[in-house]
């Protein structure tokens, strides 16, 4: 929020990292019983 990028590529890289690192791996999802995808996988692998 409020971050300025020098190039479009910098912005795209930052957005990609946010989605891949935080949103998809750490965010809790209701369809996974409110677990993050990583925690859900750990719980169900064993």
N, C-alpha and C positions, 0 to 999 in steps of 0.2 A: 504494500500500500504506500503509494507516494514515491516509490523507487524509480529513478530515472536510468534508462539504459542508453548506452552510446550507439548500439546497433540493434537491429531486429534479431540477429542471431543470439545476442546476449539475453534478450527477453525470452526467446524461444527456449534456450537452454535452461533458464531459471524456471520457467513454467513447467517444462518437462521434468526437471528434478523435483519440483514440488509435487507433481502428480504421481510420479513413480515412487518417491521416497515417503512422503507423508500420506497423501490421500489414499493410495492403493494399498499401502503396507501397514500403516499405523492406525488409520481411521477405523473406528468401530462401525460395523455394518449390521443393521437389524436382521437381515436374512441369515447372518452367521451367529445369531444369538448374542449380538452386541459384542462380539470379539473382533479384534483386528484380523485380517486375513492370515497374517503370520501366526498369531496365537491360535486361530482356528485350525490351521494346518498342523501345528505342533500337537494340539489336543487330539486330533483325529488320525494322526499317522501311526501312533502306537497301538 
